[in-house]
Amino acid sequence: MLAHERNDYILTKLNAKGCVNVRHLSQELAVSEVTIRRDLEEMEKQGLLIRIHGGAKKNPKTDILSKNDESRMLDRLQLHFEQKNRVCKQAAEFIKDGDCVFLDGGTSIFPMLSYLQTKKIKIVTHSTLIQEHFDSDVAELFAIGGKLIPEYKMAVGPIALETLQRFNFDFAFIGCAGIDLLRHKVYTAEMDTLAVKKQAMQLAQQSYLLIDSSKTKIKGFCSFTDFSRFDGILCDEGVLQEDEELPENFMIAK
């Protein structure tokens, strides 16, 4: 992972949590603690954060860190957008008229919306980003409510889970914070999103994980499932550069 990609990840963590820990970042990004300290030092010079013992905290005077949630989400959407879009385009080809699909929150899934709005299908999502950009006279959208996580623009919690369990899905398309190719684990950045992902997968005939290859370098806050639980894991060609052998259910978006 390049330095600017690590910086984006660190800023996202700071916006969500207020502070970051060197050891945790080292584990999540699979780089040395020396590298993380160097990153934090450079980011402090730019005024992006304030270093503290063992980590860093957000700088309240920094414009970048005080941007609204919509701007931060759009920034993340643009990161690796070409790869995300390619993956979503191929995933959309699985869906036929009459299907009911669950779309997870996050920027890895959002590009899929543009390929689905011409299909006569039912879309169920807890992503307020998808809800805000839905514009179709053909597809139907069912919005899941609940406790809102502004940083990720998605609804979670008991209300979301209670509403979700009323549906049966032909497909569930799931995003994640990162994956571990060696241990075959899938990670999420927020504990609150874990339950929604797992329940949607349980309600679906087929479940697919959509990722770009940068996610192979990131371990999120907690593991919520393993590779074998997915019918397919769609990723861009960048994953072919990894040393680890890919499981049989990996699919490369061309």
HUCORNOR-V606382 format. One record per run of one state. SS is the DSSP state (h for helix, s for strand, l for the rest). FROM is the first residue (numbers start at 1). TO is the last residue. Records with the same first field share a line. If there is no record, write none. Layout:
SS=FROM-TO + FROM-TO
This chain:
l=1-2 + 18-18 + 30-32 + 46-48 + 53-54 + 59-63 + 67-68 + 79-80 + 93-99 + 104-106 + 111-112 + 117-121 + 126-126 + 134-139 + 144-146 + 150-153 + 157-157 + 165-168 + 175-177 + 181-184 + 189-190 + 203-203 + 211-212 + 218-221 + 230-231 + 236-236 + 242-249 + 253-254
h=3-17 + 22-29 + 33-45 + 64-66 + 69-78 + 81-92 + 107-110 + 113-116 + 128-133 + 158-164 + 191-202 + 213-217 + 227-229 + 237-241
s=19-21 + 49-52 + 55-58 + 100-103 + 122-125 + 127-127 + 140-143 + 147-149 + 154-156 + 169-174 + 178-180 + 185-188 + 204-210 + 222-226 + 232-235 + 250-252
